[in-house]
Amino acid sequence: MTTKEYLQQGYRLARGIRFKKERISELRILAERSTSSYQAERVSGTSQRSRLENCVCQIDEWEREIDSDIKKLREIYLCIAKVENPDFRQLLELRYVDGYKWEEIIEKMNYTERHIMRLHGQALLKIKMSVNVS
């Protein structure tokens, strides 16, 4: 895995976390609207789960995935945080965690495109030296 590929996981993870949180909110609303009848003994032999039970199980699964994604995202953040130069850190976070396009980064950081590309190359070298990626 290259340095860029390693860092690009950050944006995908952050986007995935946002999606899963939205989905959990939708499932919670659905679960609140669901009604379930509780019986001491199941009369029919079906192993089908209720709509409420399905919602709860799906919420649990999404929350476990979010925890895993957050752990991976935290590793990427810590990797970026090790870079001493604040411009490098800002550039890496904007590009690889926040998912900004180059034009947006140029505008936010108020540098020329050429300077941003130079900073990017230097920042990737710093990351490459601190992490075991190619």
C-alpha positions as CSV (number, residue, x, y, z in Angstrom):
1,M,0.0,0.0,0.0
2,T,1.4,3.4,-1.0
3,T,1.4,6.4,1.4
4,K,-1.5,8.0,-0.6
5,E,-3.5,4.8,-0.5
6,Y,-3.0,4.6,3.3
7,L,-4.1,8.2,3.8
8,Q,-7.0,8.0,1.4
9,Q,-8.6,5.4,3.7
10,G,-9.2,8.4,6.0
11,Y,-11.8,10.1,3.8
12,R,-13.5,6.8,3.0
13,L,-13.7,5.9,6.7
14,A,-15.0,9.3,7.7
15,R,-17.6,9.2,4.9
16,G,-18.6,5.7,5.9
17,I,-19.0,6.7,9.6
18,R,-21.3,9.6,8.6
19,F,-23.4,7.2,6.4
20,K,-23.7,4.6,9.2
21,K,-24.7,7.2,11.8
22,E,-27.4,8.5,9.5
23,R,-28.6,4.9,8.9
24,I,-28.7,4.2,12.7
25,S,-30.8,7.3,13.2
26,E,-33.3,6.1,10.5
27,L,-33.3,2.6,12.1
28,R,-34.0,4.1,15.6
29,I,-37.0,6.0,14.2
30,L,-38.2,2.9,12.5
31,A,-37.7,0.9,15.8
32,E,-39.7,3.5,17.8
33,R,-42.6,3.1,15.4
34,S,-42.5,-0.7,15.5
35,T,-44.6,-2.6,17.9
36,S,-44.0,-6.1,19.1
37,S,-46.1,-8.6,20.9
38,Y,-44.3,-10.5,23.6
39,Q,-45.3,-14.0,24.5
40,A,-43.9,-16.4,27.0
41,E,-43.9,-19.2,24.5
42,R,-43.7,-19.0,20.8
43,V,-46.7,-20.6,19.2
44,S,-45.5,-20.9,15.6
45,G,-42.3,-22.7,14.8
46,T,-40.9,-19.9,12.6
47,S,-37.6,-18.5,13.4
48,Q,-38.4,-15.1,11.8
49,R,-37.5,-12.1,13.8
50,S,-39.8,-9.2,14.4
51,R,-39.3,-5.8,12.7
52,L,-38.2,-4.3,16.0
53,E,-35.7,-7.1,16.5
54,N,-34.3,-6.7,13.0
55,C,-33.8,-2.9,13.6
56,V,-32.0,-3.5,16.9
57,C,-29.7,-6.1,15.4
58,Q,-28.9,-3.9,12.5
59,I,-28.2,-0.9,14.8
60,D,-25.9,-3.1,16.8
61,E,-24.0,-4.2,13.7
62,W,-23.6,-0.7,12.4
63,E,-22.4,0.5,15.8
64,R,-19.7,-2.2,15.9
65,E,-18.6,-1.2,12.4
66,I,-18.4,2.4,13.4
67,D,-16.2,1.6,16.4
68,S,-13.9,-0.3,14.1
69,D,-13.8,2.5,11.5
70,I,-13.1,5.1,14.2
71,K,-10.2,3.1,15.5
72,K,-8.7,3.0,11.9
73,L,-9.4,6.7,11.4
74,R,-7.7,7.5,14.7
75,E,-4.6,5.7,13.5
76,I,-4.5,7.9,10.4
77,Y,-5.1,11.0,12.5
78,L,-2.2,10.1,14.8
79,C,0.0,9.4,11.8
80,I,-0.7,12.9,10.5
81,A,-0.3,14.5,13.9
82,K,3.3,13.2,14.1
83,V,4.2,15.5,11.2
84,E,5.8,18.6,12.8
85,N,5.1,21.1,10.1
86,P,1.6,22.6,10.6
87,D,1.1,23.4,6.9
88,F,1.8,19.7,6.1
89,R,-0.6,18.6,8.7
90,Q,-3.3,21.0,7.6
91,L,-2.9,19.9,3.9
92,L,-3.0,16.2,4.7
93,E,-6.1,16.6,6.9
94,L,-7.9,18.7,4.3
95,R,-7.1,16.3,1.5
96,Y,-7.1,12.9,3.0
97,V,-9.5,13.1,6.0
98,D,-11.9,16.0,5.0
99,G,-11.8,15.0,1.3
100,Y,-11.3,18.5,-0.1
101,K,-10.4,19.0,-3.8
102,W,-7.2,20.6,-4.7
103,E,-8.9,23.9,-5.8
104,E,-10.6,24.1,-2.4
105,I,-7.3,23.4,-0.5
106,I,-5.5,26.1,-2.6
107,E,-8.2,28.6,-1.6
108,K,-8.3,27.6,2.1
109,M,-4.6,27.6,2.6
110,N,-4.1,30.7,0.4
111,Y,-1.1,29.3,-1.5
112,T,-0.5,28.8,-5.2
113,E,-1.2,25.5,-6.8
114,R,2.5,24.9,-7.4
115,H,3.3,25.6,-3.7
116,I,0.5,23.3,-2.5
117,M,1.8,20.5,-4.8
118,R,5.3,21.0,-3.4
119,L,4.0,20.9,0.2
120,H,2.0,17.8,-0.6
121,G,5.1,16.0,-1.9
122,Q,7.1,16.9,1.1
123,A,4.2,16.0,3.5
124,L,3.9,12.6,1.9
125,L,7.6,12.0,2.4
126,K,7.3,12.8,6.1
127,I,4.4,10.4,6.4
128,K,6.3,7.7,4.5
129,M,9.2,8.0,6.9
130,S,7.0,7.7,10.0
131,V,4.7,4.8,8.8
132,N,5.5,1.5,7.2
133,V,3.9,2.1,3.8
134,S,5.6,2.2,0.4
